[in-house]
Amino acid sequence: MSNSFENYIDCCHKLIGSKKSFVAISIVDVKGSSPGNLGAKIIASKNGIEFGSIGGGKLEAFALNEAKNIILNKRDATNLKNINLQKDIGMNCGGEVTLVFEPYLLSKEWKIVLFGAGHVSQALSRVLLKLNCALTIFDSRPEWLDKLPNDTKLTKICRADMSCEILNIDPASFICLMTMGSQTDLPILNEALKKDFPFIGMIGSTVKRKSIEQELVKLGHSNDNCNKFICPIGEQFGSNDPEEVSLSIAAQLLKLR
């Protein structure tokens, strides 16, 4: 493998690692004169060229503009463009070039936040970390946070007052409440319902839900606002075993995503 191809692969890995969408562009056919050779490649992000050259000038400008449109409009299909260099982009060359555009588009990161690092959270975290998501887990007990797996996709945060953290959470996050009980779930839920999260779920029973709803009304929440959270959390299958509960929650999160 040539150094040039190694650098091409390294560039792809670097962009993927930095969660940056890009388009790989190659010259796959040439007829007549062309500023770039057959097989020439570039890697383009919305910020410009990240690697290589297909000859510069108007041909490269055309390719970069097309790549930017692909990224911004999330067109993820590989496609071919046949370009008459004189007629289509105003070059003096009388040749034709065919470019292949291969997009690598990263979807928006799925953020999931768990409040509580107890038995269900321990099991659920291990399921979720197998998915393409960014997971954050809060708890006031460092010893429980220490039991969680070490993973680059997982952020562990120890806080005595977890409800204060709601202000700092991305509003696109899925929120799951599974702390030590109603007394610790309620302050977090009270703050979470003031924002427009796409999903708020709380572990517990229908009896717990009714009790929590009564407390929320006392705190000034409307009946409509009280309907914005799910409790009991999870799809209706399995037993109360933490492993099975975690699977039912993961299934619900995927279904509602």
N, C-alpha and C positions, 0 to 999 in steps of 0.2 A: 504494500500500500504506500502510495506516495505521501510526502509531507503535506502536499496541498490538500489531499483528500482527508488526511488525519486532522488538519486544521479545520476543514469543513465540518467534519463530525464533531470536533471539539466545540465549534461554534454552536452547532445544534444543541448539544448537551448543556452548554452554558445558558442558552436562552430558555430551554425547558426548565432548568434548575432555578432560573430567576422568574419563572412563570410569565414569560413574555411571548406573545403570539408572533409568528413569523411566517414568511412564504419563501420556499426554496424555488428558485427560477433557473432553468437551464436552457441553453440553445440545443435543440434536438434535430434541427434540419436547417441547412443553408443552401440557397440557390443564388449564384452570382456573387457579387461583392458584398461583404459584411464587415462591420467593425469588430465583431467578436467571432471567435473560432467555434466550430462544432464542439459541444461538450462543455463550453464555458459556463460557469455557475456563479450566482450570487445568492446570498441570504438577505432578505429584506424584512425589517420590522416597520412599524408605522413611523419610526424615527429616521429611517433611511437604511443605507447599506450596512450590514453587520459583517459581511464577508464577501470577498471576491469581486469580479468584474465580468461583464459581458460586452465590454468594448467602450463603455462610457457614452457621453454625449446624449443625443436624442433617444437612442434605443434604450439606454439605461434609465433615462428619465421616464420614458413610457412604461417600462417594467416596474419602476418604483411607484408610480402613480396607480398602476393596476394592483400592485401588492397592497398598497394602503387602502384602496377601495375594498379589496377582498377582506382585509382584517376588520375594517370599520363596519362593513355590512355582514360580517360573519358568514361569508360564502365558503363553505368548507370542502367543496368538490374540486378535485384536480381537473385542470382544463388546459387546452392548447390554444395558442393565439398565433395565427399566421399573419405576418406583417410585411407589407410591401414598403420597403424603407423609403422610397421616394414619394409614393402616393399617400401613404398612411401617416407618416411622421415627418415628411419634408426633408429627408436626407438626400444628399447628392448620389449616394450609392444606388445602383440600379438593381440591387439584389432583393431577395426575400429571406426572411428568417422566421422560423417557427420556435416559439417559446413554450415550455411547459411550466405551469404554475402549480406548485404543490403546497397547499396551506397546512400549517400546524397551528390551529386556533385553540387557545386555552379557554375553557368555560370559566365563568365567574366562580370563585372559590365558595364552596358550600361551608358555611360556618355554623357550628353547633356548640352550644354552651350548656354544660351540666352544672347545676348547683347541688353539691353533695358528692362525696367520694365513697359512699358506703357500698354495701354488697352488690346492689343492682348496678350502680355506677361503675364498679370495678368490672363487672361482666359486660356491661354495655360498651364501655370504652374499648374493650378488646374487639368487639364486633365492628364498631364504627371506624376504628383505625385501619381496618382492611378496605375501607371505602375511600373515595377521593374527597376528603373533607379536612377542614381545620377544626380541631377540637380543643375547647378550653374547659377546664374543670376547676370550680371553686369549692373550698371547704375551709372550715375554721380549725380543722384537726390535721396537723402536719403528718401525723403517723399514718393516717389514711391516704393522704396524698402520696406519701412515700411508697405505698403499695401499688400505685398505678404504674403501668408500663412506661418505660422511657422511649419516647418516639419523637421525631422531629415535627410530626403533625399534632402533637399534644402539648398544651401549655397548662401547667399546674400553678394555681395561685391560692395562697393561704391568706384568708381575710376573716377577722373576727366579725365584722359587719358586712355580710355579702350583699345586702340590698343596695348599698352605696355603689356597687360595681355596675349596676344596670345603666347608669348614665354613660359609662365608657364603652358599652357594647355596641357593635355594629348593628343598626336597625334591621339588617337583612338576616340576622342570626335566628336559628331555631333554638328556643329556650326550653330546657327540661329541668323541673324542680323535683329533687329527690334527696332533700336534706334529712335531718334527724326526726322531723315531724312538723305538725301544723304550725307550731310556734315559730319555727325558723323558716318555713315555707312562706307564710303569710306576708311578712315584710318585703320579701323579694317579689312575690306576686303583686303586691300593692304597687310597687314601683314599675314592674314590667308592664302592667296594664295601662300605664300612662303613655307608653310608646306603642308603635304600630308594628310589632314583631309579626312575621308570617306564621309563627307557630309558638304557642306557649302550652306546655303540657306539665301536669303535676301527678306524681305517683300517689296512689291512695284509693279509697273506696268512694261509693256514692254518698255514704254518710259523711265522710270527710268533706266532700264537695259541698254539701248543703251547709255544713258548719262554716266552711271558708266563705261561702257566698254571703252568709249573714254578717260575717265580720267585714267583708268588703263593702257592703251596703252602709254599715256604720262608719266606714272610712270615707264615704262619699261617692262610691262607685254606683253607676246606674245599673239596672238589670241587663241592659244591652252590653255594657262593659263586662259584666260578670260572665256573659256567654262567650267571651273571647278566649277562654282557656279550656283545655281538655283535661278532664279528670273523671274517671281513672285514665291514665295515659296507656297507650299501647293497643294493638289489635286484640280482638277477643278470641285468643287461643292460648293454649298452654296452661301450665299450673302456676303457682306462686313461687316456684323455684327461681332464684335470681337469674340463672342462665336462660330459662324459658321466658321470663319477663323481659329480659334484655332483647331477646329475639323479637318479641311482639312489639317493643318500642321501636327498634330499628326498622321493622317492617312498616310501622305507621309513619315514621319520619320519611322513608323512601316514598311511600305512597303519596304523602302530602307535599313533598318537594315538587 
